[in-house]
Amino acid sequence: DEDNMITGKPDYNRAIEYLQSGLDTYKDLYGPQCKESMKIMKEMAQIYLTINRYSKAAECMEGVLQSVVKRHGAQSIEAGVTMKRIGEMYMIDNRIQEAKAMLKRALS
C-alpha cells in the first residue's frame, strides 16, 4: 500500500491476510498439523498481539495447541509451553478464569 510506504508503518491487516492465505494453502496440502501451519499460526498470533487483538492471538495459539497435542501429546514440553503462552494471552485480555485454568493445565 502506497500510504504505508510513505509513512513506513507496517500494514498488519495485509500481513494477516497473506498469512491466512498461506495457512489455508498449507492446511489444504498438508493438514493443520504440519510444521509450517503451526509456524504461520504463531506468526499470526504475534501480529495480533502487536495490534492488541488479544482474543485473536489466543485463538491462533489455541490452533497451535491442537496441533502440538496431536504431534507431541498433551503432556509434552511443547504443549506446556504453548498452554503457558495462551494463559498469558488470556491474562492480558482480562480473561482471568480462563487464564488460571490454562496456566494450571500447563503445569500439570
N, CA, C and O atoms as a Tinker XYZ file with bonds, in Angstrom:
   432  protein
     1  N      0.845000   -1.179000    0.000000    73     2
     2  CA     0.000000    0.000000    0.000000    64     1     3
     3  C      0.889000    1.241000    0.000000    63     2     4     5
     4  O      1.837000    1.331000    0.781000    81     3
     5  N      0.586000    2.183000   -0.864000    73     3     6
     6  CA     1.425000    3.370000   -1.035000    64     5     7
     7  C      1.505000    4.215000    0.235000    63     6     8     9
     8  O      2.573000    4.728000    0.570000    81     7
     9  N      0.377000    4.364000    0.949000    73     7    10
    10  CA     0.385000    5.147000    2.188000    64     9    11
    11  C      1.360000    4.563000    3.205000    63    10    12    13
    12  O      2.063000    5.305000    3.891000    81    11
    13  N      1.403000    3.243000    3.303000    73    11    14
    14  CA     2.297000    2.605000    4.262000    64    13    15
    15  C      3.756000    2.753000    3.848000    63    14    16    17
    16  O      4.638000    2.828000    4.705000    81    15
    17  N      4.017000    2.796000    2.552000    73    15    18
    18  CA     5.397000    3.007000    2.110000    64    17    19
    19  C      5.850000    4.419000    2.461000    63    18    20    21
    20  O      7.015000    4.640000    2.790000    81    19
    21  N      4.938000    5.358000    2.393000    73    19    22
    22  CA     5.273000    6.744000    2.703000    64    21    23
    23  C      5.486000    6.909000    4.209000    63    22    24    25
    24  O      6.460000    7.531000    4.634000    81    23
    25  N      4.585000    6.358000    5.006000    73    23    26
    26  CA     4.679000    6.533000    6.462000    64    25    27
    27  C      5.675000    5.573000    7.099000    63    26    28    29
    28  O      6.152000    5.816000    8.208000    81    27
    29  N      5.988000    4.494000    6.410000    73    27    30
    30  CA     6.890000    3.498000    6.965000    64    29    31
    31  C      6.235000    2.594000    7.987000    63    30    32    33
    32  O      6.919000    1.803000    8.636000    81    31
    33  N      4.915000    2.692000    8.146000    73    31    34
    34  CA     4.197000    1.864000    9.110000    64    33    35
    35  C      3.830000    0.524000    8.472000    63    34    36    37
    36  O      3.400000    0.470000    7.320000    81    35
    37  N      4.006000   -0.550000    9.234000    73    35    38
    38  CA     3.634000   -1.859000    8.688000    64    37    39
    39  C      2.121000   -1.979000    8.528000    63    38    40    41
    40  O      1.356000   -1.434000    9.324000    81    39
    41  N      1.707000   -2.688000    7.506000    73    39    42
    42  CA     0.294000   -2.945000    7.270000    64    41    43
    43  C     -0.030000   -4.319000    7.861000    63    42    44    45
    44  O      0.034000   -5.337000    7.172000    81    43
    45  N     -0.378000   -4.326000    9.147000    73    43    46
    46  CA    -0.606000   -5.586000    9.853000    64    45    47
    47  C     -1.793000   -6.352000    9.288000    63    46    48    49
    48  O     -1.759000   -7.580000    9.215000    81    47
    49  N     -2.835000   -5.647000    8.891000    73    47    50
    50  CA    -4.006000   -6.334000    8.344000    64    49    51
    51  C     -3.655000   -7.068000    7.054000    63    50    52    53
    52  O     -4.104000   -8.191000    6.830000    81    51
    53  N     -2.857000   -6.434000    6.216000    73    51    54
    54  CA    -2.432000   -7.089000    4.976000    64    53    55
    55  C     -1.549000   -8.295000    5.303000    63    54    56    57
    56  O     -1.664000   -9.345000    4.670000    81    55
    57  N     -0.683000   -8.142000    6.277000    73    55    58
    58  CA     0.181000   -9.263000    6.684000    64    57    59
    59  C     -0.667000  -10.443000    7.145000    63    58    60    61
    60  O     -0.386000  -11.590000    6.797000    81    59
    61  N     -1.704000  -10.159000    7.927000    73    59    62
    62  CA    -2.590000  -11.224000    8.397000    64    61    63
    63  C     -3.294000  -11.889000    7.216000    63    62    64    65
    64  O     -3.425000  -13.113000    7.182000    81    63
    65  N     -3.742000  -11.101000    6.259000    73    63    66
    66  CA    -4.394000  -11.664000    5.070000    64    65    67
    67  C     -3.451000  -12.612000    4.334000    63    66    68    69
    68  O     -3.849000  -13.714000    3.956000    81    67
    69  N     -2.216000  -12.192000    4.133000    73    67    70
    70  CA    -1.237000  -13.032000    3.434000    64    69    71
    71  C     -0.947000  -14.302000    4.224000    63    70    72    73
    72  O     -0.883000  -15.395000    3.663000    81    71
    73  N     -0.773000  -14.142000    5.530000    73    71    74
    74  CA    -0.508000  -15.320000    6.353000    64    73    75
    75  C     -1.706000  -16.270000    6.341000    63    74    76    77
    76  O     -1.526000  -17.485000    6.266000    81    75
    77  N     -2.912000  -15.738000    6.413000    73    75    78
    78  CA    -4.111000  -16.589000    6.380000    64    77    79
    79  C     -4.191000  -17.343000    5.061000    63    78    80    81
    80  O     -4.540000  -18.523000    5.037000    81    79
    81  N     -3.872000  -16.671000    3.974000    73    79    82
    82  CA    -3.874000  -17.324000    2.663000    64    81    83
    83  C     -2.852000  -18.464000    2.636000    63    82    84    85
    84  O     -3.142000  -19.559000    2.155000    81    83
    85  N     -1.666000  -18.194000    3.152000    73    83    86
    86  CA    -0.641000  -19.236000    3.218000    64    85    87
    87  C     -1.060000  -20.384000    4.110000    63    86    88    89
    88  O     -0.833000  -21.549000    3.783000    81    87
    89  N     -1.674000  -20.055000    5.242000    73    87    90
    90  CA    -2.144000  -21.076000    6.170000    64    89    91
    91  C     -3.191000  -21.970000    5.510000    63    90    92    93
    92  O     -3.141000  -23.194000    5.630000    81    91
    93  N     -4.127000  -21.351000    4.820000    73    91    94
    94  CA    -5.162000  -22.124000    4.127000    64    93    95
    95  C     -4.539000  -23.086000    3.121000    63    94    96    97
    96  O     -4.963000  -24.236000    3.008000    81    95
    97  N     -3.535000  -22.613000    2.397000    73    95    98
    98  CA    -2.863000  -23.449000    1.401000    64    97    99
    99  C     -2.151000  -24.620000    2.071000    63    98   100   101
   100  O     -2.300000  -25.763000    1.637000    81    99
   101  N     -1.385000  -24.350000    3.119000    73    99   102
   102  CA    -0.678000  -25.428000    3.821000    64   101   103
   103  C     -1.649000  -26.430000    4.427000    63   102   104   105
   104  O     -1.410000  -27.637000    4.378000    81   103
   105  N     -2.749000  -25.934000    5.002000    73   103   106
   106  CA    -3.738000  -26.842000    5.587000    64   105   107
   107  C     -4.341000  -27.743000    4.510000    63   106   108   109
   108  O     -4.533000  -28.939000    4.728000    81   107
   109  N     -4.639000  -27.157000    3.343000    73   107   110
   110  CA    -5.200000  -27.945000    2.246000    64   109   111
   111  C     -4.220000  -29.008000    1.761000    63   110   112   113
   112  O     -4.610000  -30.141000    1.482000    81   111
   113  N     -2.948000  -28.633000    1.664000    73   111   114
   114  CA    -1.950000  -29.550000    1.116000    64   113   115
   115  C     -1.453000  -30.574000    2.129000    63   114   116   117
   116  O     -1.300000  -31.749000    1.798000    81   115
   117  N     -1.202000  -30.139000    3.354000    73   115   118
   118  CA    -0.516000  -30.995000    4.323000    64   117   119
   119  C     -1.272000  -31.217000    5.619000    63   118   120   121
   120  O     -0.857000  -32.034000    6.442000    81   119
   121  N     -2.372000  -30.508000    5.817000    73   119   122
   122  CA    -3.132000  -30.631000    7.057000    64   121   123
   123  C     -2.692000  -29.610000    8.089000    63   122   124   125
   124  O     -1.619000  -29.017000    7.977000    81   123
   125  N     -3.536000  -29.410000    9.100000    73   123   126
   126  CA    -3.254000  -28.372000   10.098000    64   125   127
   127  C     -2.087000  -28.698000   11.030000    63   126   128   129
   128  O     -1.573000  -27.809000   11.709000    81   127
   129  N     -1.663000  -29.968000   11.068000    73   127   130
   130  CA    -0.587000  -30.327000   11.982000    64   129   131
   131  C      0.807000  -30.167000   11.384000    63   130   132   133
   132  O      1.796000  -30.422000   12.070000    81   131
   133  N      0.906000  -29.756000   10.138000    73   131   134
   134  CA     2.245000  -29.615000    9.563000    64   133   135
   135  C      2.982000  -28.471000   10.260000    63   134   136   137
   136  O      2.371000  -27.519000   10.745000    81   135
   137  N      4.302000  -28.591000   10.294000    73   135   138
   138  CA     5.117000  -27.593000   11.000000    64   137   139
   139  C      4.900000  -26.190000   10.449000    63   138   140   141
   140  O      4.853000  -25.226000   11.212000    81   139
   141  N      4.768000  -26.068000    9.149000    73   139   142
   142  CA     4.608000  -24.742000    8.549000    64   141   143
   143  C      3.286000  -24.103000    8.965000    63   142   144   145
   144  O      3.235000  -22.895000    9.196000    81   143
   145  N      2.223000  -24.889000    9.065000    73   143   146
   146  CA     0.928000  -24.359000    9.523000    64   145   147
   147  C      1.053000  -23.812000   10.940000    63   146   148   149
   148  O      0.553000  -22.730000   11.248000    81   147
   149  N      1.728000  -24.576000   11.799000    73   147   150
   150  CA     1.901000  -24.113000   13.183000    64   149   151
   151  C      2.749000  -22.845000   13.217000    63   150   152   153
   152  O      2.463000  -21.927000   13.986000    81   151
   153  N      3.776000  -22.790000   12.401000    73   151   154
   154  CA     4.637000  -21.606000   12.354000    64   153   155
   155  C      3.839000  -20.373000   11.922000    63   154   156   157
   156  O      3.987000  -19.298000   12.503000    81   155
   157  N      3.003000  -20.532000   10.913000    73   155   158
   158  CA     2.183000  -19.416000   10.427000    64   157   159
   159  C      1.203000  -18.964000   11.513000    63   158   160   161
   160  O      1.013000  -17.764000   11.716000    81   159
   161  N      0.579000  -19.921000   12.212000    73   159   162
   162  CA    -0.363000  -19.547000   13.271000    64   161   163
   163  C      0.352000  -18.786000   14.389000    63   162   164   165
   164  O     -0.211000  -17.852000   14.959000    81   163
   165  N      1.587000  -19.178000   14.704000    73   163   166
   166  CA     2.364000  -18.450000   15.716000    64   165   167
   167  C      2.675000  -17.032000   15.235000    63   166   168   169
   168  O      2.602000  -16.080000   16.012000    81   167
   169  N      3.023000  -16.893000   13.952000    73   167   170
   170  CA     3.307000  -15.559000   13.400000    64   169   171
   171  C      2.060000  -14.691000   13.425000    63   170   172   173
   172  O      2.137000  -13.502000   13.734000    81   171
   173  N      0.914000  -15.274000   13.104000    73   171   174
   174  CA    -0.337000  -14.517000   13.159000    64   173   175
   175  C     -0.635000  -14.085000   14.593000    63   174   176   177
   176  O     -1.058000  -12.953000   14.829000    81   175
   177  N     -0.417000  -14.982000   15.542000    73   175   178
   178  CA    -0.646000  -14.640000   16.952000    64   177   179
   179  C      0.231000  -13.458000   17.361000    63   178   180   181
   180  O     -0.224000  -12.559000   18.068000    81   179
   181  N      1.482000  -13.462000   16.917000    73   179   182
   182  CA     2.395000  -12.372000   17.266000    64   181   183
   183  C      1.907000  -11.035000   16.696000    63   182   184   185
   184  O      1.976000  -10.006000   17.369000    81   183
   185  N      1.420000  -11.057000   15.472000    73   183   186
   186  CA     0.894000   -9.822000   14.874000    64   185   187
   187  C     -0.336000   -9.355000   15.648000    63   186   188   189
   188  O     -0.467000   -8.170000   15.954000    81   187
   189  N     -1.233000  -10.282000   15.963000    73   187   190
   190  CA    -2.422000   -9.900000   16.728000    64   189   191
   191  C     -2.039000   -9.302000   18.086000    63   190   192   193
   192  O     -2.668000   -8.347000   18.541000    81   191
   193  N     -1.017000   -9.856000   18.729000    73   191   194
   194  CA    -0.546000   -9.266000   19.992000    64   193   195
   195  C     -0.039000   -7.849000   19.765000    63   194   196   197
   196  O     -0.310000   -6.950000   20.561000    81   195
   197  N      0.689000   -7.658000   18.690000    73   195   198
   198  CA     1.261000   -6.346000   18.377000    64   197   199
   199  C      0.181000   -5.284000   18.208000    63   198   200   201
   200  O      0.373000   -4.126000   18.579000    81   199
   201  N     -0.957000   -5.689000   17.645000    73   199   202
   202  CA    -2.032000   -4.719000   17.402000    64   201   203
   203  C     -3.135000   -4.815000   18.473000    63   202   204   205
   204  O     -4.253000   -4.337000   18.276000    81   203
   205  N     -2.794000   -5.439000   19.599000    73   203   206
   206  CA    -3.681000   -5.507000   20.766000    64   205   207
   207  C     -4.993000   -6.240000   20.525000    63   206   208   209
   208  O     -6.018000   -5.909000   21.122000    81   207
   209  N     -4.955000   -7.227000   19.654000    73   207   210
   210  CA    -6.133000   -8.069000   19.430000    64   209   211
   211  C     -5.876000   -9.409000   20.123000    63   210   212   213
   212  O     -5.609000  -10.428000   19.486000    81   211
   213  N     -5.968000   -9.364000   21.441000    73   211   214
   214  CA    -5.548000  -10.487000   22.272000    64   213   215
   215  C     -6.401000  -11.737000   22.077000    63   214   216   217
   216  O     -5.877000  -12.851000   22.098000    81   215
   217  N     -7.698000  -11.565000   21.888000    73   215   218
   218  CA    -8.565000  -12.729000   21.679000    64   217   219
   219  C     -8.182000  -13.468000   20.402000    63   218   220   221
   220  O     -8.148000  -14.698000   20.374000    81   219
   221  N     -7.896000  -12.715000   19.349000    73   219   222
   222  CA    -7.478000  -13.344000   18.084000    64   221   223
   223  C     -6.118000  -14.021000   18.239000    63   222   224   225
   224  O     -5.885000  -15.085000   17.666000    81   223
   225  N     -5.221000  -13.408000   19.009000    73   223   226
   226  CA    -3.913000  -14.015000   19.251000    64   225   227
   227  C     -4.087000  -15.346000   19.976000    63   226   228   229
   228  O     -3.473000  -16.347000   19.608000    81   227
   229  N     -4.925000  -15.349000   21.005000    73   227   230
   230  CA    -5.170000  -16.582000   21.757000    64   229   231
   231  C     -5.814000  -17.635000   20.863000    63   230   232   233
   232  O     -5.483000  -18.818000   20.954000    81   231
   233  N     -6.724000  -17.211000   20.006000    73   231   234
   234  CA    -7.388000  -18.127000   19.081000    64   233   235
   235  C     -6.355000  -18.815000   18.170000    63   234   236   237
   236  O     -6.438000  -20.020000   17.933000    81   235
   237  N     -5.405000  -18.057000   17.675000    73   235   238
   238  CA    -4.350000  -18.633000   16.839000    64   237   239
   239  C     -3.532000  -19.646000   17.632000    63   238   240   241
   240  O     -3.221000  -20.730000   17.138000    81   239
   241  N     -3.190000  -19.285000   18.855000    73   239   242
   242  CA    -2.376000  -20.183000   19.674000    64   241   243
   243  C     -3.165000  -21.417000   20.119000    63   242   244   245
   244  O     -2.578000  -22.473000   20.358000    81   243
   245  N     -4.475000  -21.292000   20.229000    73   243   246
   246  CA    -5.300000  -22.476000   20.524000    64   245   247
   247  C     -5.217000  -23.453000   19.354000    63   246   248   249
   248  O     -5.195000  -24.667000   19.554000    81   247
   249  N     -5.170000  -22.921000   18.135000    73   247   250
   250  CA    -4.966000  -23.777000   16.963000    64   249   251
   251  C     -3.604000  -24.449000   16.995000    63   250   252   253
   252  O     -3.473000  -25.623000   16.649000    81   251
   253  N     -2.594000  -23.701000   17.410000    73   251   254
   254  CA    -1.257000  -24.270000   17.560000    64   253   255
   255  C     -1.295000  -25.387000   18.596000    63   254   256   257
   256  O     -0.718000  -26.453000   18.386000    81   255
   257  N     -1.972000  -25.144000   19.711000    73   255   258
   258  CA    -2.041000  -26.137000   20.779000    64   257   259
   259  C     -2.668000  -27.437000   20.281000    63   258   260   261
   260  O     -2.166000  -28.518000   20.589000    81   259
   261  N     -3.742000  -27.350000   19.524000    73   259   262
   262  CA    -4.369000  -28.557000   18.983000    64   261   263
   263  C     -3.365000  -29.358000   18.163000    63   262   264   265
   264  O     -3.283000  -30.580000   18.285000    81   263
   265  N     -2.613000  -28.665000   17.339000    73   263   266
   266  CA    -1.617000  -29.331000   16.506000    64   265   267
   267  C     -0.489000  -29.924000   17.341000    63   266   268   269
   268  O     -0.044000  -31.046000   17.098000    81   267
   269  N     -0.034000  -29.155000   18.331000    73   267   270
   270  CA     1.057000  -29.619000   19.195000    64   269   271
   271  C      0.629000  -30.885000   19.945000    63   270   272   273
   272  O      1.393000  -31.845000   20.041000    81   271
   273  N     -0.587000  -30.877000   20.470000    73   271   274
   274  CA    -1.074000  -32.043000   21.213000    64   273   275
   275  C     -1.133000  -33.268000   20.299000    63   274   276   277
   276  O     -0.754000  -34.364000   20.710000    81   275
   277  N     -1.602000  -33.091000   19.073000    73   275   278
   278  CA    -1.674000  -34.222000   18.144000    64   277   279
   279  C     -0.283000  -34.722000   17.749000    63   278   280   281
   280  O     -0.076000  -35.923000   17.574000    81   279
   281  N      0.659000  -33.800000   17.613000    73   279   282
   282  CA     2.020000  -34.175000   17.196000    64   281   283
   283  C      2.863000  -34.721000   18.341000    63   282   284   285
   284  O      3.610000  -35.683000   18.166000    81   283
   285  N      2.741000  -34.100000   19.522000    73   283   286
   286  CA     3.671000  -34.403000   20.615000    64   285   287
   287  C      3.004000  -34.958000   21.871000    63   286   288   289
   288  O      3.686000  -35.510000   22.735000    81   287
   289  N      1.689000  -34.823000   21.987000    73   287   290
   290  CA     0.984000  -35.284000   23.176000    64   289   291
   291  C      0.695000  -34.139000   24.134000    63   290   292   293
   292  O      1.398000  -33.129000   24.157000    81   291
   293  N     -0.355000  -34.323000   24.921000    73   291   294
   294  CA    -0.814000  -33.275000   25.846000    64   293   295
   295  C      0.171000  -33.035000   26.988000    63   294   296   297
   296  O      0.173000  -31.960000   27.587000    81   295
   297  N      0.996000  -34.013000   27.289000    73   295   298
   298  CA     1.941000  -33.886000   28.402000    64   297   299
   299  C      3.332000  -33.449000   27.949000    63   298   300   301
   300  O      4.262000  -33.418000   28.755000    81   299
   301  N      3.483000  -33.117000   26.685000    73   299   302
   302  CA     4.802000  -32.754000   26.154000    64   301   303
   303  C      5.224000  -31.351000   26.608000    63   302   304   305
   304  O      4.394000  -30.520000   26.979000    81   303
   305  N      6.511000  -31.122000   26.568000    73   303   306
   306  CA     7.048000  -29.792000   26.886000    64   305   307
   307  C      6.474000  -28.764000   25.924000    63   306   308   309
   308  O      6.123000  -27.656000   26.330000    81   307
   309  N      6.376000  -29.129000   24.644000    73   307   310
   310  CA     5.835000  -28.210000   23.632000    64   309   311
   311  C      4.413000  -27.780000   23.981000    63   310   312   313
   312  O      4.058000  -26.609000   23.847000    81   311
   313  N      3.599000  -28.748000   24.433000    73   311   314
   314  CA     2.217000  -28.427000   24.812000    64   313   315
   315  C      2.203000  -27.512000   26.043000    63   314   316   317
   316  O      1.428000  -26.558000   26.100000    81   315
   317  N      3.055000  -27.802000   27.019000    73   315   318
   318  CA     3.107000  -26.976000   28.223000    64   317   319
   319  C      3.505000  -25.541000   27.921000    63   318   320   321
   320  O      2.916000  -24.606000   28.465000    81   319
   321  N      4.502000  -25.356000   27.056000    73   319   322
   322  CA     4.947000  -24.009000   26.685000    64   321   323
   323  C      3.832000  -23.269000   25.945000    63   322   324   325
   324  O      3.608000  -22.081000   26.175000    81   323
   325  N      3.141000  -23.977000   25.063000    73   323   326
   326  CA     2.048000  -23.359000   24.300000    64   325   327
   327  C      0.900000  -22.976000   25.228000    63   326   328   329
   328  O      0.324000  -21.897000   25.088000    81   327
   329  N      0.564000  -23.851000   26.173000    73   327   330
   330  CA    -0.500000  -23.543000   27.140000    64   329   331
   331  C     -0.132000  -22.328000   27.984000    63   330   332   333
   332  O     -0.983000  -21.489000   28.280000    81   331
   333  N      1.129000  -22.240000   28.366000    73   331   334
   334  CA     1.586000  -21.076000   29.143000    64   333   335
   335  C      1.383000  -19.791000   28.353000    63   334   336   337
   336  O      0.892000  -18.798000   28.891000    81   335
   337  N      1.759000  -19.807000   27.081000    73   335   338
   338  CA     1.576000  -18.609000   26.236000    64   337   339
   339  C      0.107000  -18.242000   26.122000    63   338   340   341
   340  O     -0.246000  -17.066000   26.203000    81   339
   341  N     -0.753000  -19.235000   25.935000    73   339   342
   342  CA    -2.187000  -18.962000   25.833000    64   341   343
   343  C     -2.693000  -18.375000   27.148000    63   342   344   345
   344  O     -3.462000  -17.414000   27.143000    81   343
   345  N     -2.271000  -18.942000   28.262000    73   343   346
   346  CA    -2.662000  -18.419000   29.572000    64   345   347
   347  C     -2.253000  -16.967000   29.745000    63   346   348   349
   348  O     -3.015000  -16.155000   30.269000    81   347
   349  N     -1.042000  -16.645000   29.299000    73   347   350
   350  CA    -0.573000  -15.258000   29.380000    64   349   351
   351  C     -1.427000  -14.338000   28.512000    63   350   352   353
   352  O     -1.730000  -13.210000   28.903000    81   351
   353  N     -1.813000  -14.824000   27.332000    73   351   354
   354  CA    -2.675000  -14.022000   26.448000    64   353   355
   355  C     -4.036000  -13.795000   27.093000    63   354   356   357
   356  O     -4.596000  -12.702000   27.001000    81   355
   357  N     -4.566000  -14.824000   27.745000    73   355   358
   358  CA    -5.841000  -14.677000   28.453000    64   357   359
   359  C     -5.720000  -13.626000   29.555000    63   358   360   361
   360  O     -6.632000  -12.824000   29.757000    81   359
   361  N     -4.592000  -13.633000   30.265000    73   359   362
   362  CA    -4.382000  -12.637000   31.334000    64   361   363
   363  C     -4.392000  -11.226000   30.756000    63   362   364   365
   364  O     -5.053000  -10.335000   31.290000    81   363
   365  N     -3.667000  -11.027000   29.676000    73   363   366
   366  CA    -3.607000   -9.711000   29.033000    64   365   367
   367  C     -5.008000   -9.270000   28.595000    63   366   368   369
   368  O     -5.348000   -8.088000   28.654000    81   367
   369  N     -5.813000  -10.245000   28.154000    73   367   370
   370  CA    -7.167000   -9.972000   27.662000    64   369   371
   371  C     -8.188000   -9.918000   28.802000    63   370   372   373
   372  O     -9.391000   -9.815000   28.564000    81   371
   373  N     -7.694000   -9.987000   30.045000    73   371   374
   374  CA    -8.539000   -9.904000   31.235000    64   373   375
   375  C     -9.528000  -11.065000   31.332000    63   374   376   377
   376  O    -10.632000  -10.908000   31.853000    81   375
   377  N     -9.128000  -12.216000   30.834000    73   375   378
   378  CA    -9.926000  -13.438000   30.923000    64   377   379
   379  C     -9.305000  -14.288000   32.042000    63   378   380   381
   380  O     -8.710000  -15.337000   31.792000    81   379
   381  N     -9.461000  -13.812000   33.258000    73   379   382
   382  CA    -8.730000  -14.326000   34.407000    64   381   383
   383  C     -9.023000  -15.805000   34.685000    63   382   384   385
   384  O     -8.094000  -16.585000   34.896000    81   383
   385  N    -10.279000  -16.193000   34.688000    73   383   386
   386  CA   -10.616000  -17.592000   34.990000    64   385   387
   387  C    -10.050000  -18.534000   33.934000    63   386   388   389
   388  O     -9.513000  -19.593000   34.259000    81   387
   389  N    -10.174000  -18.145000   32.679000    73   387   390
   390  CA    -9.613000  -18.973000   31.607000    64   389   391
   391  C     -8.085000  -19.030000   31.722000    63   390   392   393
   392  O     -7.470000  -20.067000   31.475000    81   391
   393  N     -7.495000  -17.909000   32.099000    73   391   394
   394  CA    -6.036000  -17.859000   32.264000    64   393   395
   395  C     -5.601000  -18.815000   33.370000    63   394   396   397
   396  O     -4.657000  -19.584000   33.192000    81   395
   397  N     -6.286000  -18.767000   34.508000    73   395   398
   398  CA    -5.943000  -19.662000   35.623000    64   397   399
   399  C     -6.038000  -21.119000   35.195000    63   398   400   401
   400  O     -5.146000  -21.920000   35.474000    81   399
   401  N     -7.129000  -21.454000   34.516000    73   399   402
   402  CA    -7.329000  -22.842000   34.085000    64   401   403
   403  C     -6.229000  -23.278000   33.109000    63   402   404   405
   404  O     -5.704000  -24.386000   33.215000    81   403
   405  N     -5.892000  -22.417000   32.177000    73   403   406
   406  CA    -4.874000  -22.766000   31.179000    64   405   407
   407  C     -3.500000  -22.870000   31.826000    63   406   408   409
   408  O     -2.729000  -23.775000   31.505000    81   407
   409  N     -3.187000  -21.949000   32.734000    73   407   410
   410  CA    -1.878000  -21.990000   33.384000    64   409   411
   411  C     -1.750000  -23.212000   34.288000    63   410   412   413
   412  O     -0.669000  -23.793000   34.389000    81   411
   413  N     -2.846000  -23.613000   34.952000    73   411   414
   414  CA    -2.831000  -24.848000   35.739000    64   413   415
   415  C     -2.598000  -26.043000   34.825000    63   414   416   417
   416  O     -1.826000  -26.948000   35.142000    81   415
   417  N     -3.272000  -26.027000   33.702000    73   415   418
   418  CA    -3.132000  -27.117000   32.717000    64   417   419
   419  C     -1.690000  -27.196000   32.224000    63   418   420   421
   420  O     -1.160000  -28.286000   32.012000    81   419
   421  N     -1.065000  -26.048000   32.043000    73   419   422
   422  CA     0.327000  -26.008000   31.579000    64   421   423
   423  C      1.273000  -26.647000   32.590000    63   422   424   425
   424  O      2.292000  -27.227000   32.216000    81   423
   425  N      0.935000  -26.540000   33.858000    73   423   426
   426  CA     1.792000  -27.075000   34.912000    64   425   427
   427  C      1.573000  -28.548000   35.186000    63   426   428   429
   428  O      2.393000  -29.192000   35.841000    81   427
   429  N      0.466000  -29.088000   34.686000    73   427   430
   430  CA     0.158000  -30.494000   35.012000    64   429   431
   431  C      0.835000  -31.478000   34.074000    63   430   432
   432  O      0.669000  -32.688000   34.224000    81   431
